[in-house]
Amino acid sequence: RRAEGVQEADVYFRPLEEGLIEELIEEGTVFWCAGGLMVEHPKVEPFIERIDGEFAAVLGLSKKLTAELIRKALEFSAE
């Protein structure tokens, strides 16, 4: 059986400091994450105003959604 789902999260930023994007690109760590966004990066975190949705959904795989999909898949297989 198959279970699927989508979880969204919106990230709102304060105005970024001049040169921050170039600095992050030069540093290179942003190239090792999905979408090049590291909300937990110490140079990015101060500019995050708020996150609407689950923080884990911004980082990648939401534990909440994963658990829900596993439960659904197990329910399907029990039928």
LINDA-V430901 format. One line per field, one symbol per residue. phi: phi as a letter, one per 40 degrees, with the letter a starting at -180 (. if undefined). psi: psi as a letter, one per 30 degrees, with the letter a starting at -180 (. if undefined). burial: 1 if it has 16 or more other ideal C-beta (glycine too) atoms within 10 Angstrom, else 0. A space follows every 10 residues. Layout:
phi->???
psi->???
burial->???
This chain:
phi->.bbaabbbab bbbcdccdgc cccccccgcc cbbcggbbcc ccccdcccca bchcdcccci cccccdcccc dcccccccc
psi->lkkllkklkk kkklklkkfe eeeeeeefff fglkfgjiff kffeeffjel kjakeffefc jkeeeeeeee eeeeeeff.
burial->0000000000 0000000000 0001000001 0000000110 1001000000 0000001100 0100100000 000000000
